[in-house]
Amino acid sequence: QVQLVESGGGLVQAGGSLRLSCAASGRAFSSSIMGWFRQAPEKEREFVAFITRSGSSTNYAGSVKGRFTISRDNAKNTVYLQMNSLKPEDTAVYYCAARYYTRADWTDWGQGTQVTVSS
């Protein structure tokens, strides 16, 4: 079990940058794959990115590839999402999530942080 607390959301102009942070508590953090998801108004939740336990492997949704970077610092129990070249369509509530490396389902979720990109 991992408890997650997100921060870093806000309002930015198109083309700007923002970095989201997700602070995790629990001894399982280093054994967890970490991910970011987002949900726009009246839309379904969608996958954004994930990172493996050591940070050696990452994966991104096609819509954010080349613009977003996921990273983690296991010593600080924190995962980050660096968002560059933001577009209005990136506007959404962003959620941090965790899953134990032996499982296929995302079992732990943060409260979400609002990201709004103005045009």
N, C-alpha and C positions, 0 to 999 in steps of 0.2 A: 504494500500500500504506500502510495506517495501522495502527499498533500501539496497542492500547487497554488501559488499566488502570483498573478500577473500584474505587470505595470508597464508604463511607457506609451500607452495610447494617447491620441490627441488629434488635433486638427492641423492639417498641413495642406499646402498648395500642390497642385499637380506638378510633377517633376521633383518634388522634394523628397526628403528621407526621414525615416523614423526607425528607432530601434526598440523593440519590445523585449522585455525580460520576464522570465518565469522562474521564481524562486521555489525550490522544492524542499520539502522536509520528509525525512524518513530514510531508513538505511537502505531501501531498495532502489534509490535513485541511480546508482552506478550500474545496477542490473536492469535498468529500464531503457527501452527505446522511447525517445521523446519526439513529439510531433506538434505541429501547429495546424489548426483548422480555422476556418472563418465562416461566418454566416451573414450575408447581406439581408437587408429588409425584405421580407416576403419571399426569401429564397431558401433553398435547402443548404444545410451545412456542407462545406466542401473541404477536401484535403488541400493543404498548402505545402507542407514539407515535413520530413522526418529525419532524424539523425540516430545512428546506432550508438551502442553503449560507449565505445571508445571515441566516437566522433570521426572514425575513419571512413564512414560511408554516409552519404546523404542522398535524398531523393526529393524532387520538387514537382509540383503541378506545372503543366506546360504554360499556364497563364502567368506564372511568376518566375519561371526559369530565366536566369541571367539577370534578374533584378533583385531577388531576395536571396539571403544567405542565412541558413540555420547553423548555429554553433552551440557548443556546450562547454562548461567548465565544471568538471566533476568535483574539483577541490572546493568549489563554492556552491555546489548543488544548484546550478543555474543553467538554464537554456535560453538562448537569445534568437531573435529573428530580426536581422538587419534588412530593412526595406528601402530600396533606392528606386529612383525614377517612378515614383508613385503616380498612379492614375486614378481618376474618379471611380472606376470600376473596382478598385481595391477597397473602397469603403465597405466596412463590415465590422462586426464584433469578432475579434480574434481570440481564439481559445488555445491554451496550452494543454497538452494531453500526454499521458504516459501509459505504457504497457510493458509488463514484464517480458523479458526477451524470449521466454518460452511460449508466450501466448500470442494469439492472432488478433485479439480484441483490445481496444483502448479502454482501460478500466478506471483511470483517474483523470479528472478534468479540472481545470481552473475555472474561475468565475467569469472570465472573459474581460476584454478591454476594448473600448471603442476606438476605431481608427476611421477618421473622416478625411477624405481628400477632396478639396474644392477644385473646380475647374476654372 
